[in-house]
Amino acid sequence: MGLLDGMLGNASKVDNASVQDEFAQLLAPGERVEHAYKLIRDFFVFTNKRLVVVDKQGLTGSKVQYHSIPYRSITHFSVETAGTFDLEAELKIWISSTAVPVSKTFNKKLSIYEVQAVLASYVMP
């Protein structure tokens, strides 16, 4: 992903091996990255055991929040596609015992349908 793409908020699929190396200290023994998507600085990392939503914060991105969501805890999710004048699509994920969903915004460069299909394959095997 180029610098211009990053500044414009373009999301992209990321190589699993590079994400596996980058997040190795967060992964449990036997856990492997199967799909990963980068949105500017944030990530959606689908492993064989859970979804990790990575939120890099601050100007430098040195403060990072790792939100680990076991697939069995996801109660439902929704996709709101981008419209003609609305250039952004939104993915919301509800987790058991929480009223407010995890929410991320994507632009049209990454198919929100692809991310939704990957999520569905883990939540509804």
MMTF fields as JSON, N, C-alpha, C and O atoms, coordinates in Angstrom:
{
  "mmtfVersion": "1.0.0",
  "mmtfProducer": "UNKNOWN",
  "numBonds": 499,
  "numAtoms": 500,
  "numGroups": 125,
  "numChains": 1,
  "numModels": 1,
  "chainsPerModel": [1],
  "groupsPerChain": [125],
  "chainIdList": ["A"],
  "bondAtomList": [4, 2, 8, 6, 12, 10, 16, 14, 20, 18, 24, 22, 28, 26, 32, 30, 36, 34, 40, 38, 44, 42, 48, 46, 52, 50, 56, 54, 60, 58, 64, 62, 68, 66, 72, 70, 76, 74, 80, 78, 84, 82, 88, 86, 92, 90, 96, 94, 100, 98, 104, 102, 108, 106, 112, 110, 116, 114, 120, 118, 124, 122, 128, 126, 132, 130, 136, 134, 140, 138, 144, 142, 148, 146, 152, 150, 156, 154, 160, 158, 164, 162, 168, 166, 172, 170, 176, 174, 180, 178, 184, 182, 188, 186, 192, 190, 196, 194, 200, 198, 204, 202, 208, 206, 212, 210, 216, 214, 220, 218, 224, 222, 228, 226, 232, 230, 236, 234, 240, 238, 244, 242, 248, 246, 252, 250, 256, 254, 260, 258, 264, 262, 268, 266, 272, 270, 276, 274, 280, 278, 284, 282, 288, 286, 292, 290, 296, 294, 300, 298, 304, 302, 308, 306, 312, 310, 316, 314, 320, 318, 324, 322, 328, 326, 332, 330, 336, 334, 340, 338, 344, 342, 348, 346, 352, 350, 356, 354, 360, 358, 364, 362, 368, 366, 372, 370, 376, 374, 380, 378, 384, 382, 388, 386, 392, 390, 396, 394, 400, 398, 404, 402, 408, 406, 412, 410, 416, 414, 420, 418, 424, 422, 428, 426, 432, 430, 436, 434, 440, 438, 444, 442, 448, 446, 452, 450, 456, 454, 460, 458, 464, 462, 468, 466, 472, 470, 476, 474, 480, 478, 484, 482, 488, 486, 492, 490, 496, 494],
  "bondOrderList": [1, 1, 1, 1, 1, 1, 1, 1, 1, 1, 1, 1, 1, 1, 1, 1, 1, 1, 1, 1, 1, 1, 1, 1, 1, 1, 1, 1, 1, 1, 1, 1, 1, 1, 1, 1, 1, 1, 1, 1, 1, 1, 1, 1, 1, 1, 1, 1, 1, 1, 1, 1, 1, 1, 1, 1, 1, 1, 1, 1, 1, 1, 1, 1, 1, 1, 1, 1, 1, 1, 1, 1, 1, 1, 1, 1, 1, 1, 1, 1, 1, 1, 1, 1, 1, 1, 1, 1, 1, 1, 1, 1, 1, 1, 1, 1, 1, 1, 1, 1, 1, 1, 1, 1, 1, 1, 1, 1, 1, 1, 1, 1, 1, 1, 1, 1, 1, 1, 1, 1, 1, 1, 1, 1],
  "groupList": [{"groupName": "MET", "atomNameList": ["N", "CA", "C", "O"], "elementList": ["N", "C", "C", "O"], "formalChargeList": [0, 0, 0, 0], "bondAtomList": [1, 0, 2, 1, 3, 2], "bondOrderList": [1, 1, 2], "singleLetterCode": "M", "chemCompType": "L-PEPTIDE LINKING"}, {"groupName": "GLY", "atomNameList": ["N", "CA", "C", "O"], "elementList": ["N", "C", "C", "O"], "formalChargeList": [0, 0, 0, 0], "bondAtomList": [1, 0, 2, 1, 3, 2], "bondOrderList": [1, 1, 2], "singleLetterCode": "G", "chemCompType": "PEPTIDE LINKING"}, {"groupName": "LEU", "atomNameList": ["N", "CA", "C", "O"], "elementList": ["N", "C", "C", "O"], "formalChargeList": [0, 0, 0, 0], "bondAtomList": [1, 0, 2, 1, 3, 2], "bondOrderList": [1, 1, 2], "singleLetterCode": "L", "chemCompType": "L-PEPTIDE LINKING"}, {"groupName": "ASP", "atomNameList": ["N", "CA", "C", "O"], "elementList": ["N", "C", "C", "O"], "formalChargeList": [0, 0, 0, 0], "bondAtomList": [1, 0, 2, 1, 3, 2], "bondOrderList": [1, 1, 2], "singleLetterCode": "D", "chemCompType": "L-PEPTIDE LINKING"}, {"groupName": "ASN", "atomNameList": ["N", "CA", "C", "O"], "elementList": ["N", "C", "C", "O"], "formalChargeList": [0, 0, 0, 0], "bondAtomList": [1, 0, 2, 1, 3, 2], "bondOrderList": [1, 1, 2], "singleLetterCode": "N", "chemCompType": "L-PEPTIDE LINKING"}, {"groupName": "ALA", "atomNameList": ["N", "CA", "C", "O"], "elementList": ["N", "C", "C", "O"], "formalChargeList": [0, 0, 0, 0], "bondAtomList": [1, 0, 2, 1, 3, 2], "bondOrderList": [1, 1, 2], "singleLetterCode": "A", "chemCompType": "L-PEPTIDE LINKING"}, {"groupName": "SER", "atomNameList": ["N", "CA", "C", "O"], "elementList": ["N", "C", "C", "O"], "formalChargeList": [0, 0, 0, 0], "bondAtomList": [1, 0, 2, 1, 3, 2], "bondOrderList": [1, 1, 2], "singleLetterCode": "S", "chemCompType": "L-PEPTIDE LINKING"}, {"groupName": "LYS", "atomNameList": ["N", "CA", "C", "O"], "elementList": ["N", "C", "C", "O"], "formalChargeList": [0, 0, 0, 0], "bondAtomList": [1, 0, 2, 1, 3, 2], "bondOrderList": [1, 1, 2], "singleLetterCode": "K", "chemCompType": "L-PEPTIDE LINKING"}, {"groupName": "VAL", "atomNameList": ["N", "CA", "C", "O"], "elementList": ["N", "C", "C", "O"], "formalChargeList": [0, 0, 0, 0], "bondAtomList": [1, 0, 2, 1, 3, 2], "bondOrderList": [1, 1, 2], "singleLetterCode": "V", "chemCompType": "L-PEPTIDE LINKING"}, {"groupName": "GLN", "atomNameList": ["N", "CA", "C", "O"], "elementList": ["N", "C", "C", "O"], "formalChargeList": [0, 0, 0, 0], "bondAtomList": [1, 0, 2, 1, 3, 2], "bondOrderList": [1, 1, 2], "singleLetterCode": "Q", "chemCompType": "L-PEPTIDE LINKING"}, {"groupName": "GLU", "atomNameList": ["N", "CA", "C", "O"], "elementList": ["N", "C", "C", "O"], "formalChargeList": [0, 0, 0, 0], "bondAtomList": [1, 0, 2, 1, 3, 2], "bondOrderList": [1, 1, 2], "singleLetterCode": "E", "chemCompType": "L-PEPTIDE LINKING"}, {"groupName": "PHE", "atomNameList": ["N", "CA", "C", "O"], "elementList": ["N", "C", "C", "O"], "formalChargeList": [0, 0, 0, 0], "bondAtomList": [1, 0, 2, 1, 3, 2], "bondOrderList": [1, 1, 2], "singleLetterCode": "F", "chemCompType": "L-PEPTIDE LINKING"}, {"groupName": "PRO", "atomNameList": ["N", "CA", "C", "O"], "elementList": ["N", "C", "C", "O"], "formalChargeList": [0, 0, 0, 0], "bondAtomList": [1, 0, 2, 1, 3, 2], "bondOrderList": [1, 1, 2], "singleLetterCode": "P", "chemCompType": "L-PEPTIDE LINKING"}, {"groupName": "ARG", "atomNameList": ["N", "CA", "C", "O"], "elementList": ["N", "C", "C", "O"], "formalChargeList": [0, 0, 0, 0], "bondAtomList": [1, 0, 2, 1, 3, 2], "bondOrderList": [1, 1, 2], "singleLetterCode": "R", "chemCompType": "L-PEPTIDE LINKING"}, {"groupName": "HIS", "atomNameList": ["N", "CA", "C", "O"], "elementList": ["N", "C", "C", "O"], "formalChargeList": [0, 0, 0, 0], "bondAtomList": [1, 0, 2, 1, 3, 2], "bondOrderList": [1, 1, 2], "singleLetterCode": "H", "chemCompType": "L-PEPTIDE LINKING"}, {"groupName": "TYR", "atomNameList": ["N", "CA", "C", "O"], "elementList": ["N", "C", "C", "O"], "formalChargeList": [0, 0, 0, 0], "bondAtomList": [1, 0, 2, 1, 3, 2], "bondOrderList": [1, 1, 2], "singleLetterCode": "Y", "chemCompType": "L-PEPTIDE LINKING"}, {"groupName": "ILE", "atomNameList": ["N", "CA", "C", "O"], "elementList": ["N", "C", "C", "O"], "formalChargeList": [0, 0, 0, 0], "bondAtomList": [1, 0, 2, 1, 3, 2], "bondOrderList": [1, 1, 2], "singleLetterCode": "I", "chemCompType": "L-PEPTIDE LINKING"}, {"groupName": "THR", "atomNameList": ["N", "CA", "C", "O"], "elementList": ["N", "C", "C", "O"], "formalChargeList": [0, 0, 0, 0], "bondAtomList": [1, 0, 2, 1, 3, 2], "bondOrderList": [1, 1, 2], "singleLetterCode": "T", "chemCompType": "L-PEPTIDE LINKING"}, {"groupName": "TRP", "atomNameList": ["N", "CA", "C", "O"], "elementList": ["N", "C", "C", "O"], "formalChargeList": [0, 0, 0, 0], "bondAtomList": [1, 0, 2, 1, 3, 2], "bondOrderList": [1, 1, 2], "singleLetterCode": "W", "chemCompType": "L-PEPTIDE LINKING"}],
  "groupTypeList": [0, 1, 2, 2, 3, 1, 0, 2, 1, 4, 5, 6, 7, 8, 3, 4, 5, 6, 8, 9, 3, 10, 11, 5, 9, 2, 2, 5, 12, 1, 10, 13, 8, 10, 14, 5, 15, 7, 2, 16, 13, 3, 11, 11, 8, 11, 17, 4, 7, 13, 2, 8, 8, 8, 3, 7, 9, 1, 2, 17, 1, 6, 7, 8, 9, 15, 14, 6, 16, 12, 15, 13, 6, 16, 17, 14, 11, 6, 8, 10, 17, 5, 1, 17, 11, 3, 2, 10, 5, 10, 2, 7, 16, 18, 16, 6, 6, 17, 5, 8, 12, 8, 6, 7, 17, 11, 4, 7, 7, 2, 6, 16, 15, 10, 8, 9, 5, 8, 2, 5, 6, 15, 8, 0, 12],
  "groupIdList": [1, 2, 3, 4, 5, 6, 7, 8, 9, 10, 11, 12, 13, 14, 15, 16, 17, 18, 19, 20, 21, 22, 23, 24, 25, 26, 27, 28, 29, 30, 31, 32, 33, 34, 35, 36, 37, 38, 39, 40, 41, 42, 43, 44, 45, 46, 47, 48, 49, 50, 51, 52, 53, 54, 55, 56, 57, 58, 59, 60, 61, 62, 63, 64, 65, 66, 67, 68, 69, 70, 71, 72, 73, 74, 75, 76, 77, 78, 79, 80, 81, 82, 83, 84, 85, 86, 87, 88, 89, 90, 91, 92, 93, 94, 95, 96, 97, 98, 99, 100, 101, 102, 103, 104, 105, 106, 107, 108, 109, 110, 111, 112, 113, 114, 115, 116, 117, 118, 119, 120, 121, 122, 123, 124, 125],
  "secStructList": [7, 7, 2, 2, 2, 2, 2, 6, 6, 7, 3, 3, 3, 7, 7, 2, 2, 2, 2, 2, 2, 2, 6, 4, 4, 4, 1, 7, 6, 6, 7, 7, 3, 3, 3, 3, 3, 3, 3, 6, 6, 3, 3, 3, 3, 3, 3, 1, 1, 3, 3, 3, 3, 3, 3, 3, 3, 6, 6, 6, 7, 7, 3, 3, 3, 3, 3, 3, 3, 3, 4, 4, 4, 3, 3, 3, 3, 3, 3, 3, 7, 7, 7, 1, 1, 7, 7, 3, 3, 3, 3, 3, 3, 3, 3, 6, 6, 7, 1, 1, 7, 3, 3, 3, 3, 3, 3, 6, 6, 1, 7, 2, 2, 2, 2, 2, 2, 2, 2, 2, 2, 2, 2, 7, 7],
  "xCoordList": [0.853, 0.0, 0.893, 1.781, 0.679, 1.491, 1.117, 0.086, 1.975, 1.735, 0.433, -0.334, 0.18, -1.052, -2.277, -3.26, -2.232, -3.347, -3.593, -4.741, -2.526, -2.666, -3.292, -4.141, -2.874, -3.431, -4.892, -5.664, -5.285, -6.675, -7.562, -8.773, -6.976, -7.771, -8.08, -9.012, -7.339, -7.602, -7.206, -6.106, -8.083, -7.808, -7.275, -7.54, -6.522, -5.971, -5.756, -5.616, -5.734, -5.41, -3.905, -3.148, -3.47, -2.061, -1.569, -2.323, -0.313, 0.315, 0.296, 0.754, -0.236, -0.369, 0.97, 1.057, 2.013, 3.319, 3.886, 4.445, 3.749, 4.277, 3.502, 4.088, 2.195, 1.383, 1.701, 1.761, 1.903, 2.278, 3.556, 3.643, 4.548, 5.806, 5.596, 6.112, 4.839, 4.629, 3.884, 4.18, 2.919, 2.093, 2.442, 1.643, 3.627, 4.023, 3.917, 3.5, 4.287, 4.255, 2.837, 2.65, 1.834, 0.443, -0.275, -1.34, 0.3, -0.382, -0.114, 0.986, -1.146, -1.027, -0.27, -0.197, 0.289, 0.948, -0.036, -1.159, 0.391, -0.454, -1.419, -2.128, -1.453, -2.349, -1.661, -0.476, -2.403, -1.817, -2.752, -3.975, -2.153, -2.898, -3.386, -2.602, -4.682, -5.262, -5.714, -5.703, -6.112, -6.496, -6.15, -6.267, -5.722, -5.423, -5.728, -5.463, -6.289, -6.636, -6.116, -6.242, -5.529, -5.003, -5.836, -6.141, -6.198, -6.971, -6.188, -6.241, -5.477, -4.52, -3.506, -2.534, -3.705, -2.774, -3.402, -2.689, -4.713, -5.411, -5.43, -5.215, -5.69, -5.736, -6.963, -7.456, -7.444, -8.332, -7.504, -7.096, -7.25, -6.446, -7.325, -7.754, -7.582, -8.361, -7.384, -6.625, -7.404, -6.553, -7.444, -8.661, -6.834, -7.613, -8.381, -9.165, -8.177, -8.836, -9.684, -10.622, -9.355, -10.032, -9.848, -9.084, -10.576, -10.406, -9.677, -10.071, -8.624, -7.907, -8.084, -7.669, -8.706, -8.871, -7.782, -7.753, -6.893, -5.744, -6.015, -6.252, -5.978, -6.251, -5.008, -4.71, -4.285, -3.097, -3.564, -4.302, -3.124, -3.625, -2.532, -1.345, -2.934, -1.998, -1.36, -1.56, -0.601, 0.037, 1.084, 1.212, 1.824, 2.902, 2.459, 3.161, 1.315, 0.85, 1.611, 1.554, 2.331, 3.109, 2.226, 2.596, 1.07, 0.121, -0.848, -1.484, -0.951, -1.735, -2.694, -2.312, -3.953, -4.942, -5.204, -5.505, -5.083, -5.365, -6.66, -6.695, -7.71, -9.014, -9.18, -9.395, -9.078, -9.162, -10.594, -11.17, -11.161, -12.554, -12.635, -12.459, -12.9, -13.112, -14.333, -15.335, -14.252, -15.353, -16.672, -17.73, -16.628, -17.861, -18.559, -19.741, -17.821, -18.392, -19.109, -19.807, -18.943, -19.59, -21.042, -21.322, -21.967, -23.377, -23.998, -24.837, -23.583, -24.032, -23.171, -22.415, -23.294, -22.534, -23.344, -24.26, -22.993, -23.707, -22.725, -21.636, -23.147, -22.37, -23.277, -24.404, -22.774, -23.482, -22.603, -21.499, -23.09, -22.282, -22.225, -23.065, -21.231, -21.087, -22.146, -22.484, -22.664, -23.674, -23.061, -21.84, -23.908, -23.444, -22.717, -21.653, -23.271, -22.66, -21.898, -21.055, -22.186, -21.471, -20.371, -20.663, -19.125, -18.011, -17.489, -16.547, -18.081, -17.557, -18.544, -19.758, -17.993, -18.767, -18.382, -17.288, -19.288, -19.033, -19.336, -20.341, -18.444, -18.623, -18.79, -17.961, -19.868, -20.118, -20.187, -20.812, -19.53, -19.489, -19.953, -19.358, -21.015, -21.522, -20.947, -20.893, -20.521, -19.923, -20.858, -21.453, -20.988, -21.881, -21.557, -20.392, -22.577, -22.552, -22.071, -21.75, -22.016, -21.711, -22.783, -23.193, -23.23, -24.295, -23.763, -24.453, -22.536, -21.959, -21.078, -20.196, -21.303, -20.501, -19.102, -18.849, -18.207, -16.915, -17.218, -17.865, -16.763, -17.135, -15.907, -15.077, -15.789, -14.7, -15.274, -16.233, -14.671, -15.119, -14.117, -12.906, -14.628, -13.814, -14.252, -15.391, -13.342, -13.775, -13.985, -13.872, -14.28, -14.646, -13.475, -13.695, -12.249, -11.087, -11.004, -10.478, -11.511, -11.544, -12.994, -13.84, -13.274, -14.639, -15.061, -14.524, -16.014, -16.545, -17.182, -17.271, -17.625, -18.208, -17.165, -17.488, -15.92, -14.854, -14.585, -14.49, -14.461, -14.214, -15.393, -15.199, -16.605, -17.812, -17.861, -18.254, -17.473, -17.489, -16.484, -16.766, -15.313, -14.31, -14.839, -14.734, -15.405, -15.984, -17.085, -17.13, -17.96, -19.063, -18.534, -19.107, -17.451, -16.919, -16.402, -16.4, -15.967, -15.504, -16.631, -16.633, -17.587, -18.674, -19.722, -20.311, -19.95, -20.977, -20.35, -20.602, -19.515, -18.803, -19.72, -19.252],
  "yCoordList": [-1.17, 0.0, 1.224, 1.337, 2.135, 3.324, 4.391, 4.304, 5.402, 6.497, 7.223, 7.548, 7.48, 8.167, 7.348, 7.901, 6.034, 5.172, 5.256, 5.323, 5.253, 5.332, 6.628, 6.64, 7.744, 9.044, 9.147, 9.832, 8.483, 8.542, 7.543, 7.516, 6.723, 5.803, 4.511, 3.808, 4.18, 2.956, 1.747, 1.693, 0.807, -0.425, -1.448, -1.376, -2.401, -3.414, -4.717, -4.739, -5.8, -7.105, -7.13, -6.602, -7.741, -7.764, -9.209, -10.137, -9.388, -10.705, -11.34, -10.739, -12.556, -13.242, -13.443, -13.282, -13.791, -14.071, -12.828, -12.934, -11.658, -10.444, -10.092, -9.628, -10.309, -10.043, -11.069, -10.719, -12.319, -13.369, -12.961, -13.11, -12.449, -12.009, -10.782, -10.717, -9.812, -8.559, -8.774, -8.108, -9.7, -9.922, -11.213, -11.7, -11.773, -13.055, -13.073, -14.08, -11.982, -11.961, -11.95, -12.21, -11.653, -11.637, -12.953, -13.191, -13.803, -15.039, -16.161, -16.292, -16.966, -18.121, -19.234, -19.221, -20.188, -21.319, -22.022, -22.34, -22.258, -22.921, -21.995, -22.424, -20.741, -19.788, -19.231, -18.897, -19.131, -18.623, -17.613, -17.722, -16.642, -15.623, -16.245, -16.83, -16.117, -16.678, -15.61, -15.845, -14.435, -13.29, -12.03, -11.993, -10.993, -9.715, -8.578, -8.666, -7.516, -6.322, -5.11, -5.023, -4.174, -2.956, -1.78, -1.651, -0.929, 0.279, 1.458, 1.715, 2.162, 3.206, 2.595, 1.985, 2.743, 2.157, 0.987, 0.202, 0.865, -0.18, -1.483, -1.494, -2.582, -3.903, -4.684, -4.492, -5.558, -6.654, -7.902, -8.158, -8.684, -9.892, -11.087, -11.221, -11.945, -13.161, -14.309, -14.648, -14.908, -16.073, -17.313, -17.217, -18.459, -19.686, -19.784, -20.716, -18.84, -18.891, -17.668, -17.769, -16.494, -15.261, -14.163, -14.298, -13.078, -11.85, -10.856, -10.645, -10.25, -9.215, -7.907, -7.796, -6.921, -5.596, -4.727, -4.514, -4.228, -3.451, -1.981, -1.593, -1.162, 0.265, 1.032, 1.133, 1.572, 2.376, 3.797, 4.381, 4.349, 5.635, 6.685, 6.359, 7.935, 9.042, 9.382, 8.686, 10.445, 10.918, 9.945, 9.751, 9.339, 8.448, 7.0, 6.187, 6.669, 5.284, 4.382, 3.159, 4.977, 4.154, 3.536, 2.524, 4.133, 3.555, 2.687, 3.16, 1.416, 0.463, -0.288, -0.757, -0.397, -1.203, -2.462, -2.383, -3.614, -4.897, -5.433, -5.804, -5.474, -5.951, -7.379, -7.601, -8.335, -9.75, -10.239, -10.126, -10.784, -11.217, -12.679, -12.995, -13.578, -14.98, -15.059, -14.385, -15.865, -15.938, -16.319, -15.848, -17.158, -17.594, -16.447, -16.547, -15.348, -14.191, -13.216, -12.317, -13.386, -12.483, -12.916, -14.018, -12.036, -12.396, -12.068, -12.815, -10.95, -10.603, -9.464, -8.841, -9.203, -8.125, -7.556, -8.197, -6.326, -5.689, -4.965, -4.568, -4.809, -4.082, -3.003, -3.274, -1.794, -0.701, -0.28, 0.228, -0.489, -0.218, 1.271, 2.048, 1.646, 3.031, 3.333, 2.476, 4.542, 4.958, 5.855, 5.991, 6.453, 7.332, 8.544, 8.906, 9.177, 10.37, 10.08, 10.875, 8.957, 8.519, 7.578, 6.491, 7.973, 7.213, 6.131, 5.419, 5.996, 5.062, 3.942, 4.148, 2.753, 1.598, 1.351, 1.713, 0.735, 0.522, -0.919, -1.494, -1.489, -2.824, -2.681, -2.06, -3.261, -3.249, -4.687, -5.543, -4.937, -6.278, -6.181, -5.46, -6.909, -6.949, -8.163, -9.269, -7.91, -8.954, -9.217, -8.287, -10.487, -10.823, -9.986, -9.727, -9.581, -8.782, -7.346, -6.675, -6.86, -5.437, -4.843, -5.461, -3.651, -3.012, -2.244, -2.109, -1.745, -0.936, -1.813, -2.51, -1.786, -2.64, -2.087, -0.892, -2.981, -2.568, -2.1, -2.818, -0.917, -0.342, 0.186, 0.871, -0.127, 0.386, 0.843, 0.266, 1.888, 2.474, 2.163, 2.259, 1.791, 1.464, 2.36, 2.825, 2.601, 3.285, 2.241, 1.043, 2.674, 1.758, 0.97, 0.092, 1.245, 0.563, -0.906, -1.729, -1.24, -2.634, -3.064, -2.368, -4.185, -4.682, -5.058, -5.995, -4.324, -4.634, -6.015, -6.678, -6.442, -7.778, -8.862, -9.905, -8.629, -9.609, -9.77, -10.893, -8.655, -8.706, -9.36, -10.175, -9.013, -9.601, -11.1, -11.852, -11.553, -12.986, -13.755, -14.866, -13.16, -13.804, -13.89, -14.938, -12.802, -12.81, -13.85, -14.602, -13.898, -14.881, -16.311, -17.173, -16.569, -17.934, -18.39, -19.588, -17.466, -17.822, -17.863, -18.707, -16.947, -16.861, -17.94, -18.462, -18.272, -19.263, -20.404, -20.548, -21.231, -22.29, -23.35, -24.289],
  "zCoordList": [0.0, 0.0, 0.0, 0.845, -0.919, -1.049, -0.035, 0.632, 0.067, 1.002, 0.685, 1.591, -0.602, -0.993, -0.612, -0.117, -0.836, -0.442, 1.053, 1.491, 1.842, 3.289, 3.732, 4.623, 3.106, 3.48, 3.085, 3.756, 2.012, 1.572, 2.311, 2.093, 3.18, 3.971, 3.259, 3.648, 2.242, 1.508, 2.338, 2.888, 2.423, 3.142, 2.159, 0.959, 2.682, 1.794, 2.538, 3.761, 1.783, 2.328, 2.546, 1.731, 3.642, 4.005, 3.979, 4.274, 3.629, 3.595, 4.988, 5.96, 5.073, 6.367, 7.067, 8.284, 6.318, 6.915, 7.607, 8.698, 6.989, 7.611, 8.877, 9.856, 8.862, 10.054, 11.141, 12.319, 10.762, 11.716, 12.45, 13.669, 11.717, 12.331, 13.211, 14.326, 12.709, 13.437, 14.755, 15.747, 14.772, 15.961, 16.698, 17.498, 16.44, 17.026, 18.546, 19.119, 19.208, 20.671, 21.235, 22.423, 20.406, 20.856, 20.63, 21.2, 19.804, 19.417, 20.41, 20.946, 20.643, 21.522, 20.79, 19.561, 21.523, 20.856, 19.915, 20.305, 18.693, 17.701, 16.98, 16.07, 17.375, 16.714, 15.472, 15.509, 14.376, 13.139, 12.476, 12.561, 11.821, 11.084, 9.783, 9.036, 9.513, 8.298, 7.314, 6.106, 7.809, 6.966, 7.738, 8.963, 7.019, 7.666, 6.699, 5.5, 7.251, 6.477, 7.223, 8.444, 6.488, 7.088, 6.615, 5.429, 7.555, 7.272, 7.842, 9.044, 7.0, 7.38, 8.353, 7.907, 9.672, 10.653, 11.406, 12.03, 11.354, 12.101, 11.314, 10.102, 12.019, 11.396, 11.852, 12.963, 10.989, 11.344, 11.096, 9.964, 12.143, 12.008, 12.384, 13.529, 11.403, 11.627, 11.824, 10.916, 13.013, 13.255, 13.263, 13.104, 13.446, 13.537, 14.853, 15.029, 15.792, 17.093, 17.438, 18.228, 16.841, 17.252, 16.208, 15.252, 16.429, 15.656, 16.553, 17.7, 16.036, 16.778, 16.004, 14.851, 16.655, 16.065, 16.676, 17.889, 15.835, 16.281, 15.994, 14.85, 17.051, 16.936, 17.367, 18.557, 16.388, 16.696, 16.962, 16.167, 18.094, 18.556, 18.603, 18.632, 18.608, 18.707, 17.373, 16.377, 17.364, 16.134, 15.614, 14.405, 16.518, 16.089, 15.968, 15.367, 16.525, 16.489, 17.438, 17.312, 18.397, 19.331, 20.415, 21.009, 20.675, 21.626, 20.822, 19.88, 21.203, 20.427, 21.337, 22.409, 20.894, 21.606, 20.775, 19.584, 21.42, 20.778, 21.381, 22.554, 20.589, 21.054, 20.543, 19.351, 21.451, 21.107, 21.288, 22.371, 20.211, 20.237, 19.82, 18.643, 20.771, 20.374, 19.454, 19.694, 18.422, 17.456, 18.121, 17.703, 19.142, 19.808, 20.542, 20.872, 20.799, 21.504, 20.579, 21.047, 19.276, 18.328, 18.172, 17.701, 18.572, 18.518, 17.165, 16.662, 16.58, 15.233, 14.7, 15.446, 13.412, 12.785, 11.651, 11.135, 11.261, 10.164, 9.261, 9.673, 8.018, 7.02, 6.449, 6.037, 6.432, 5.771, 4.599, 4.794, 3.405, 2.224, 1.918, 2.372, 1.149, 0.717, -0.327, -1.144, -0.301, -1.274, -2.334, -2.422, -3.122, -4.186, -3.635, -4.138, -2.612, -2.049, -0.764, -0.35, -0.138, 1.056, 0.588, 0.088, 0.739, 0.192, 1.132, 0.786, 2.305, 3.285, 3.587, 3.618, 3.809, 4.258, 5.718, 6.151, 6.464, 7.883, 8.265, 7.845, 9.07, 9.623, 11.121, 11.787, 11.66, 13.101, 13.588, 12.962, 14.717, 15.299, 16.749, 17.55, 17.083, 18.449, 19.162, 18.626, 20.393, 21.211, 22.385, 22.928, 22.777, 23.878, 25.116, 25.419, 25.803, 27.033, 26.845, 27.826, 25.6, 25.376, 24.472, 23.49, 24.808, 24.033, 22.821, 21.81, 22.932, 21.867, 20.978, 21.481, 19.674, 18.787, 18.537, 18.689, 18.152, 17.603, 16.189, 15.426, 15.831, 14.547, 13.819, 14.417, 12.536, 11.704, 10.377, 9.864, 9.83, 8.577, 7.471, 7.674, 6.306, 5.137, 3.989, 3.955, 3.046, 1.837, 0.74, 0.997, -0.447, -1.527, -2.1, -2.934, -1.69, -2.263, -1.844, -2.593, -0.669, -0.222, -0.176, 0.385, -0.751, -0.749, 0.67, 1.261, 1.2, 2.523, 2.515, 3.548, 1.329, 1.189, 1.444, 2.013, 1.032, 1.269, 2.755, 3.249, 3.475, 4.913, 5.619, 6.521, 5.222, 5.807, 5.562, 6.454, 4.374, 4.055, 4.909, 5.357, 5.132, 5.99, 7.414, 8.051, 7.917, 9.26, 9.375, 10.349, 8.406, 8.415, 8.437, 9.103, 7.715, 7.666, 9.036, 9.318, 9.886, 11.217, 12.247, 13.143, 12.112, 13.084, 12.853, 13.799, 11.566, 11.207, 10.417, 9.221, 11.1, 10.355, 9.78, 9.137]
}
